[in-house]
Amino acid sequence: IGFNAGITHSVFTQTTPLLANIVAVGEEVPDVPRYQFTPSIDYNFQVGSGYAAFAHLDYTEVGPSHGTTLVTDPDYNQPAYGVMNGNVGVDIDSWEIQLYAKNLLNNSQIIARPTVNYNEEGYTLRPLTAGIKVQKTF
């Protein structure tokens, strides 16, 4: 069982006359989440004729942030979001075969709304992605 966490307080400590109307001292730096934490669990076990198998599950929660320094911009407040990942696999001699899933719960929340060429866009997490990984050690 594991747990990883971090808290970030990232602010501008100085500015220049050129940026005085855009960035103020003490303002939060864009795209830096206030916190992030990831609980995880790993399990190793034997299957079949003594082959080593494994399973892993983690969930990362990313805290809110600001996407820009402009309070009126739609991307100013970026919400917190979470994503779960997992995999299971087996080691057979020098081979590892693994099934994996990224964004296991298929979270499609809009996490950023940047304005690109005067068009407001909405960015989401990568959709549920599953696959097989085969690896050989030499």
One Martini backbone bead per residue (centre of mass of N, CA, C, O) as a GRO file, in nm:
protein
  138
    1ILE     BB    1   0.098   0.035   0.022
    2GLY     BB    2   0.039   0.373  -0.096
    3PHE     BB    3   0.151   0.729  -0.055
    4ASN     BB    4   0.111   1.039  -0.233
    5ALA     BB    5   0.210   1.389  -0.166
    6GLY     BB    6   0.119   1.742  -0.242
    7ILE     BB    7   0.207   2.088  -0.181
    8THR     BB    8   0.140   2.406  -0.349
    9HIS     BB    9   0.310   2.736  -0.341
   10SER     BB   10   0.267   2.942  -0.630
   11VAL     BB   11   0.424   3.260  -0.680
   12PHE     BB   12   0.473   3.573  -0.759
   13THR     BB   13   0.766   3.783  -0.666
   14GLN     BB   14   0.778   3.933  -0.950
   15THR     BB   15   0.797   4.212  -1.179
   16THR     BB   16   0.727   4.409  -1.464
   17PRO     BB   17   0.627   4.674  -1.641
   18LEU     BB   18   0.517   4.498  -1.878
   19LEU     BB   19   0.340   4.305  -1.652
   20ALA     BB   20   0.167   4.480  -1.446
   21ASN     BB   21  -0.133   4.421  -1.593
   22ILE     BB   22  -0.103   4.087  -1.563
   23VAL     BB   23   0.106   4.066  -1.315
   24ALA     BB   24   0.113   3.994  -0.967
   25VAL     BB   25   0.224   4.003  -0.674
   26GLY     BB   26   0.101   3.687  -0.534
   27GLU     BB   27   0.019   3.538  -0.767
   28GLU     BB   28  -0.071   3.265  -0.916
   29VAL     BB   29   0.053   3.014  -1.093
   30PRO     BB   30  -0.019   2.873  -1.368
   31ASP     BB   31  -0.089   2.529  -1.366
   32VAL     BB   32  -0.079   2.494  -1.037
   33PRO     BB   33  -0.156   2.282  -0.819
   34ARG     BB   34  -0.227   2.274  -0.478
   35TYR     BB   35  -0.267   1.955  -0.512
   36GLN     BB   36  -0.153   1.603  -0.462
   37PHE     BB   37  -0.283   1.259  -0.468
   38THR     BB   38  -0.170   0.894  -0.421
   39PRO     BB   39  -0.318   0.608  -0.395
   40SER     BB   40  -0.192   0.264  -0.351
   41ILE     BB   41  -0.180  -0.080  -0.491
   42ASP     BB   42   0.006  -0.385  -0.436
   43TYR     BB   43   0.010  -0.725  -0.582
   44ASN     BB   44   0.166  -1.034  -0.508
   45PHE     BB   45   0.162  -1.354  -0.690
   46GLN     BB   46   0.071  -1.687  -0.759
   47VAL     BB   47   0.060  -1.889  -1.063
   48GLY     BB   48   0.026  -2.185  -1.140
   49SER     BB   49   0.368  -2.287  -1.187
   50GLY     BB   50   0.493  -2.031  -1.016
   51TYR     BB   51   0.408  -1.768  -1.123
   52ALA     BB   52   0.446  -1.433  -1.140
   53ALA     BB   53   0.220  -1.193  -1.009
   54PHE     BB   54   0.024  -0.882  -1.068
   55ALA     BB   55  -0.112  -0.581  -0.905
   56HIS     BB   56  -0.251  -0.247  -0.985
   57LEU     BB   57  -0.366   0.054  -0.801
   58ASP     BB   58  -0.470   0.397  -0.879
   59TYR     BB   59  -0.535   0.739  -0.739
   60THR     BB   60  -0.556   1.066  -0.875
   61GLU     BB   61  -0.555   1.383  -0.714
   62VAL     BB   62  -0.623   1.705  -0.849
   63GLY     BB   63  -0.612   2.016  -0.789
   64PRO     BB   64  -0.673   2.324  -0.812
   65SER     BB   65  -0.650   2.596  -1.059
   66HIS     BB   66  -0.493   2.827  -1.274
   67GLY     BB   67  -0.489   2.908  -1.630
   68THR     BB   68  -0.468   3.215  -1.545
   69THR     BB   69  -0.449   3.574  -1.464
   70LEU     BB   70  -0.737   3.616  -1.581
   71VAL     BB   71  -1.036   3.646  -1.423
   72THR     BB   72  -1.226   3.658  -1.700
   73ASP     BB   73  -1.134   3.392  -1.780
   74PRO     BB   74  -1.256   3.071  -1.830
   75ASP     BB   75  -0.959   2.944  -1.721
   76TYR     BB   76  -0.904   3.040  -1.432
   77ASN     BB   77  -1.087   2.798  -1.322
   78GLN     BB   78  -0.962   2.492  -1.225
   79PRO     BB   79  -1.051   2.188  -1.152
   80ALA     BB   80  -1.077   1.922  -0.987
   81TYR     BB   81  -0.934   1.581  -1.025
   82GLY     BB   82  -0.970   1.229  -1.123
   83VAL     BB   83  -0.761   0.920  -1.160
   84MET     BB   84  -0.768   0.579  -1.272
   85ASN     BB   85  -0.535   0.302  -1.243
   86GLY     BB   86  -0.440  -0.022  -1.401
   87ASN     BB   87  -0.290  -0.361  -1.340
   88VAL     BB   88  -0.212  -0.685  -1.488
   89GLY     BB   89   0.017  -0.972  -1.437
   90VAL     BB   90   0.287  -1.181  -1.583
   91ASP     BB   91   0.569  -1.392  -1.517
   92ILE     BB   92   0.748  -1.567  -1.788
   93ASP     BB   93   1.034  -1.586  -1.728
   94SER     BB   94   1.135  -1.337  -1.969
   95TRP     BB   95   0.829  -1.260  -1.946
   96GLU     BB   96   0.583  -0.990  -1.981
   97ILE     BB   97   0.231  -0.974  -1.903
   98GLN     BB   98   0.000  -0.694  -1.961
   99LEU     BB   99  -0.280  -0.535  -1.825
  100TYR     BB  100  -0.423  -0.210  -1.902
  101ALA     BB  101  -0.555   0.103  -1.741
  102LYS     BB  102  -0.658   0.423  -1.829
  103ASN     BB  103  -0.902   0.572  -1.696
  104LEU     BB  104  -1.107   0.351  -1.571
  105LEU     BB  105  -1.371   0.561  -1.523
  106ASN     BB  106  -1.399   0.769  -1.757
  107ASN     BB  107  -1.315   1.063  -1.717
  108SER     BB  108  -1.483   1.369  -1.876
  109GLN     BB  109  -1.387   1.612  -1.753
  110ILE     BB  110  -1.345   1.946  -1.754
  111ILE     BB  111  -1.009   2.099  -1.690
  112ALA     BB  112  -1.005   2.307  -1.943
  113ARG     BB  113  -1.049   2.669  -2.088
  114PRO     BB  114  -0.906   2.770  -2.339
  115THR     BB  115  -0.792   3.036  -2.547
  116VAL     BB  116  -0.788   2.992  -2.907
  117ASN     BB  117  -0.810   3.216  -3.131
  118TYR     BB  118  -1.088   3.319  -2.979
  119ASN     BB  119  -1.140   3.018  -2.875
  120GLU     BB  120  -1.320   2.817  -2.679
  121GLU     BB  121  -1.204   2.544  -2.495
  122GLY     BB  122  -1.214   2.182  -2.410
  123TYR     BB  123  -1.046   1.986  -2.170
  124THR     BB  124  -0.969   1.650  -2.122
  125LEU     BB  125  -0.922   1.354  -2.045
  126ARG     BB  126  -0.820   1.073  -2.119
  127PRO     BB  127  -0.962   0.818  -2.219
  128LEU     BB  128  -1.021   0.516  -2.195
  129THR     BB  129  -0.727   0.301  -2.176
  130ALA     BB  130  -0.647  -0.010  -2.326
  131GLY     BB  131  -0.406  -0.290  -2.282
  132ILE     BB  132  -0.111  -0.457  -2.405
  133LYS     BB  133   0.192  -0.580  -2.250
  134VAL     BB  134   0.502  -0.687  -2.396
  135GLN     BB  135   0.799  -0.833  -2.236
  136LYS     BB  136   1.156  -0.878  -2.284
  137THR     BB  137   1.431  -1.027  -2.128
  138PHE     BB  138   1.803  -1.035  -2.190
   0.00000   0.00000   0.00000
